[in-house]
Amino acid sequence: MKTYIPVVVVVVLMLAGCKPAHQNETQPVVQSQSAVAAPAAVEQNDCELTLGMDAWEPYQYMTVGNTVAGLDVEIVQAVMDNMDCSLNVIQGSWLELLTLLKQGEVDFVLGASKTDDRETFAYFSEPYRQERFQLYVRKDQANLPYTDLAAFLADGHKVGVVNEYYYGDEVAALYADEAQRSKFVGAIISELNMARLLDEEIDGLLEDSFVGASILRRKGLDKYIQPHSISLGNSDVYVMFSKESVSPTQVEQFNSGLAQLRDNGSYSRIVEKYSH
């Protein structure tokens, strides 16, 4: 597993147009001095929340004009508009953001899986979409005759994962097996796993199918790395809120806003933009 974390500059931005929205953890390398941590109970007429953003195109990313964009971002922005909340954004790695979330310096993160451990320090919204993780391999190994990840690992293949991502029960069970654990290689971002795959340091990597396709296309790597037939199935994802800075009432308000977004057709219109 990765034992160091490079310095990442955390950027605080105002989201344009939004106004009244299995490794040991380490301390974040840097923290924003201008981030505003929400108090334990924020008045509805003075709502300001901080989103921790782990760049994950097409769900959440920064454009060339330093505008926060993506499917998840647009959904949350629409809900925050209904909640009359302004939104600050801190960008960092997933590992750093989890630490900030526990401390209440980040109020929520997107695209999270619900686990028993996370429920000790976080509230979860209702699920707002699903994800499917895919095994990616070098092009010349795309037809390797494996039907599941366990068989792939059993033949000695190493798989790249992102630190503190939750890939579902199947991967969690494999990682819990000491005989298999060393075959998982951690990285701070998926792009590093792709570089390791091309350098033959690992034999495959796990990534969300839409995110993987987006990175490969953007980096021009789709000629060298391709999806294998092995996938981990669909699972629900949630908005994860800090128990240190967000109240259960605010989470209920978010869920109500999300339901309203589905009912009035706005949710479907946002998803449609990213389905092509």
N, C-alpha and C positions, 0 to 999 in steps of 0.2 A: 504493500500500500504506500501511497505517497507520504513522505515524511516531512515535506517542506511546502510552504505556501509563498509564492512570489508576491511582492507588494502590489496591491491593487488600489488605485485611486478611487475613492468613493465620491460620486458626484451627486449633488442635490439639485434637483430641477423642479420647477413647477410644471405640472402636466398641462400642456397647451389646451385651452378651451375648457378646463375643468373648474367649475366654480358653482357654488350655489347661484372623490373617487377615485461499509459498516466498520465507519472509522471513528476513533476517539475524536471528540470535538476540540478545537483549539480556539484560543481567543482571536478575535478579528485583528487583522494587521493594522487597519486604520479605521477611524470613525469620523463621520462628518461632524464638524463643529457647529454647523448651522441647522442640523436636523432638529425638528421640534417633536419631542416625545409627548404623546397625548396623555393627559391625566387619566386616572382610573375611571372616572365617569365624566364624559364630555357632554356639555349642554348641547342640545340639538341646534340651537341658533349660533353656536360657536364651534362648529365641527371642523377639525383639521386633522387629517390622518396621514401617516407616512407609510408609503409602499416600499418594500424592499424588492428590487428588481434584479433577477438573475437573467441576463440576456439569453433568450431561448426562442429564436425566430422559428415559426411565425406567430408564436403566442405572446411574446413580450421582447421588445428589442428597441434599440436607439437608431433612429434614421441618421443620414449624413448631415441633416440640419439640426441634430441634437433634440429631436422631438421623440417622445416616448410613444411607441406604436405597438400594434399587435392585436390579435383576436382577444386574448384575455384582458388586455389593457382597455380595449374599447368596451367590453362588457362591464368591467368594473367602473369605468368612467361614467357610463350611463346610469349605473346604480347610484354612484356617489352624487351625481346631479340630482337625483330624486331625494337623496338624503340631505341635500343642501350642504355638502361637505367639500372643502377644498383639499387638494391632494399634493403632498410632497413626495418626491421619489429619491431613494438612495439606491445606487447601483453597486453591486458587489457579487462575490461568488456565493453559491448556495450555502456553503459552510459558514462563511462570515455572516450571512443574513440570518441563519438559524440562531447564531449567538446573539445578534442584535435583537432578534425577536424575543428570545428568552429574557433579555434585560429590559424589554419595553422601549428600546430606542428605535425599533421598527415596529409599526402597528400590525402590519399584515404582509403576507407573501402570497403569490399566486401559484396555481398548478401543483398544489400539495396533495400528497396521499395521506390518508388518515391511519395512524398507528397508535398503539397503546402508549408508547413512550412519548409521542408528541402530544397526546391528550393530557399529559401531566402539566404542560406549560402553555397549551394553546387551545382555543376554541376553533371549531370548524363550521363553515357555512354549509348549506345544502350543496350537494354536488352540482357543478355547473357545466361540466362536459366530461367526456371520456378520453382516455389515451391508450395507446397500444405500443409497447416497446418491441423493437425488432432487432435481430442480430444482423450486424453488418460485417462483411468479410472482404478480403481482397478479391478482385474480379475473377481470378483464376481458381478461386475456391468457392464460388457461389453455388456450385452444384454438388458440394460435398454431401454424402448420403446420410445425414443426420436428421432425425425427426424431432428432437428436443434438445434443450440446453444441457441436460444431465449427460446425455450421450456424447455431446460435443466436448464437455469437460473431461469425461471419463477417458477419452483418448489423449489426454494431456494438453489440450488446447487452452490457452490463456485468453481471458475475456476482460476488456477494459470497461470500467464503470466510472461514474462520477461520484466523488465523495459525498456521502450522506443523502444521495438519491435513494428513494425507495422504489424497487422494481417489482414489487408484488411478492406473494407468499412463496412462489416457486423459487425465486432467486434467494429470498431470505432463508429458506430451508437448505439450499445448497451452500450458502455462505456460512450457515451454522455448523456445517459438517467440516471438521478440522482437516479432513483429507482433501477437501475441495477448496478451502478458503484461499490457499496460496495461489490458486489459478485465477482469482479475481485481482485485477490491477487497478488501483484507484488513481484518478486524475481530478484536477480542479475544474476543468472544462472538457467538453466532448471533443473539441478541436485537437486537444493534446492526445486523446485516444486515437484519433484518426492519423496523426503523425506517427504514433507508435505502431499502428497497424501497418502503415506503408513501410516503416523501417523494420517490420517483422519482429518487433519486440513483443507484440501480442498477436493473437490469431483471429480475434473478432472483437466487436464492441457492441454494447447495448445502447440504443437511443430510441426516443419516440419516433415513430415512422414519419410524421410530418416534419419534425425538427431535423431528423437525419437527412431527408431528401432536400430540405432547404439549405443546410450547411454544405452538402456535397455539390449542389448546383451553384451556390454562391462562391465556393472555393475552387470550382472547376475540377472537383475530384470524382465526379460521377463516372468517369471513364476508368477509374482505378479501384473504387470501392463500390460494392453493390450489396443490396439486401439479400440475406439468405432466407430460405423458407421458414426458418424457426422464428416464431413470434411468441410473446407471452400473454396474448389475449387482451381484451379490453378491461379497463378498470376505471372507477370514478376518480375524479380529482376535485379538490375543494380550495376555497380561500381559507388560509390558516391565520388566525388572529392571535395576537399576544394577550395572555391573561394578565400581564403586568400593566397594560395600557389601554385595553379595550374592554368595555363592559358587555355582559350578556345581552343587555338591551340593544346595544349597537349592532351586535351580531343578528339579533332578531330583525332589526330594521333593515339590515343588508339583505337578509333572506326574503323579507317582504318586497323589497325593491327588485330583487332578482325574479321573484314570481310575477311581479307586475311587468317586468321586461319580457318575460315569456308570453304573458297573456295578451299584451298589446302588439305582438309581432316584431318588436325591436330586436329581440334576441335572434330570431331566425334571419333577419336582414343582416345583422352583423356577421353571423356564421357564414352566410351565403357569400359574403365578400371574400372569405378566405378558403372557400371550397374549390377554387379553380386554380 
